[in-house]
């Protein structure tokens, strides 16, 4: 169940990042919150984030034994801990953001994602 919840949250982040790329005026929730509408460089960052989210979801689905596309179980055993560390760092980075909207949405979201990846890693 942790893998499914994780992927639902990743999908929500994909939609969010796609909206940022499309020019939605919600930039205060991402990338430090300085730009309501993201400039091109940050839009490229959002596109890169989407690609990473897909990889994250595949690792989590593999670790949760919902798919079998990565032939090395050792890879997912390590990758899931790397994801947990990534989201723990995300808690800190979003928690110190100058943007209050980013701090109050993304830090809790990273906390949930970190908890889910730790649960998967320990399973």
C-alpha positions as CSV (number, residue, x, y, z in Angstrom):
1,X,0.0,0.0,0.0
2,X,2.9,2.4,0.7
3,X,4.1,2.0,-2.9
4,X,0.6,2.9,-4.3
5,X,0.3,6.0,-2.0
6,X,3.8,7.1,-3.0
7,X,2.9,6.8,-6.7
8,X,-0.3,8.8,-6.2
9,X,1.7,11.6,-4.6
10,X,4.3,11.4,-7.4
11,X,1.5,11.7,-9.9
12,X,0.2,14.8,-8.1
13,X,3.8,16.3,-8.3
14,X,4.0,15.5,-12.0
15,X,0.7,17.4,-12.5
16,X,2.0,20.3,-10.4
17,X,5.4,20.5,-12.3
18,X,3.5,20.3,-15.6
19,X,1.4,23.2,-14.6
20,X,4.5,25.2,-13.7
21,X,6.0,24.3,-17.1
22,X,2.8,25.5,-18.8
23,X,3.1,28.9,-17.0
24,X,0.6,28.5,-14.2
25,X,1.1,31.3,-11.6
26,X,1.9,28.9,-8.7
27,X,5.6,29.3,-8.6
28,X,5.5,30.4,-5.0
29,X,5.1,26.7,-4.1
30,X,8.4,25.6,-5.9
31,X,12.0,26.5,-6.6
32,X,12.4,28.8,-3.6
33,X,9.1,30.6,-4.4
34,X,10.7,33.8,-5.9
35,X,8.8,33.5,-9.2
36,X,5.0,33.4,-9.5
37,X,5.4,32.3,-13.1
38,X,8.6,30.3,-13.7
39,X,11.3,31.6,-16.1
40,X,12.6,29.1,-18.7
41,X,15.5,27.8,-16.6
42,X,13.2,26.8,-13.8
43,X,10.7,25.3,-16.3
44,X,13.5,23.1,-17.5
45,X,14.1,22.1,-13.9
46,X,10.5,21.2,-13.6
47,X,10.7,19.0,-16.7
48,X,13.8,17.3,-15.2
49,X,11.8,16.8,-12.0
50,X,9.1,15.0,-13.9
51,X,11.6,12.6,-15.4
52,X,13.0,12.0,-11.9
53,X,9.5,11.4,-10.5
54,X,8.9,8.7,-13.1
55,X,12.2,7.0,-12.1
56,X,11.3,7.3,-8.4
57,X,7.9,5.7,-9.0
58,X,9.5,2.8,-11.0
59,X,12.0,2.1,-8.1
60,X,9.2,2.2,-5.5
61,X,6.9,0.0,-7.6
62,X,9.8,-2.5,-8.1
63,X,10.6,-2.4,-4.4
64,X,7.0,-2.9,-3.5
65,X,7.0,-5.9,-5.9
66,X,4.2,-4.4,-8.0
67,X,6.4,-4.5,-11.2
68,X,9.4,-6.4,-12.2
69,X,11.4,-4.4,-14.7
70,X,14.8,-4.0,-12.9
71,X,16.6,-7.3,-13.0
72,X,18.8,-6.6,-10.0
73,X,17.1,-6.7,-6.6
74,X,20.2,-5.3,-5.0
75,X,19.7,-2.1,-7.1
76,X,16.3,-1.4,-5.7
77,X,17.4,-2.3,-2.2
78,X,20.0,0.5,-2.3
79,X,17.9,2.9,-4.5
80,X,15.0,2.9,-2.0
81,X,17.3,4.1,0.8
82,X,18.8,6.7,-1.6
83,X,15.2,7.9,-2.2
84,X,14.5,8.0,1.6
85,X,17.7,10.2,2.0
86,X,16.6,12.4,-0.9
87,X,13.3,13.1,0.7
88,X,14.8,13.7,4.1
89,X,17.0,16.3,2.6
90,X,13.9,17.6,0.9
91,X,12.3,18.1,4.3
92,X,15.2,20.2,5.4
93,X,15.5,22.2,2.2
94,X,11.8,22.9,1.9
95,X,11.6,23.6,5.6
96,X,14.2,26.5,5.3
97,X,12.6,27.9,2.1
98,X,12.0,31.7,2.2
99,X,8.6,30.9,0.6
100,X,6.0,30.3,3.2
101,X,3.7,28.5,0.8
102,X,6.5,26.2,-0.3
103,X,7.5,25.6,3.3
104,X,4.0,24.7,4.4
105,X,3.2,22.4,1.5
106,X,6.4,20.8,0.3
107,X,8.1,20.1,3.6
108,X,5.1,18.1,4.8
109,X,4.8,16.3,1.5
110,X,8.5,15.4,1.7
111,X,7.9,14.1,5.2
112,X,5.2,11.8,3.9
113,X,7.3,10.6,1.0
114,X,10.3,10.0,3.3
115,X,8.2,8.0,5.7
116,X,6.8,5.9,2.8
117,X,10.2,5.2,1.4
118,X,11.6,4.2,4.8
119,X,8.6,1.9,5.3
120,X,9.3,0.3,1.9
121,X,13.0,0.0,2.6
122,X,12.4,-1.7,6.0
123,X,9.8,-4.1,4.5
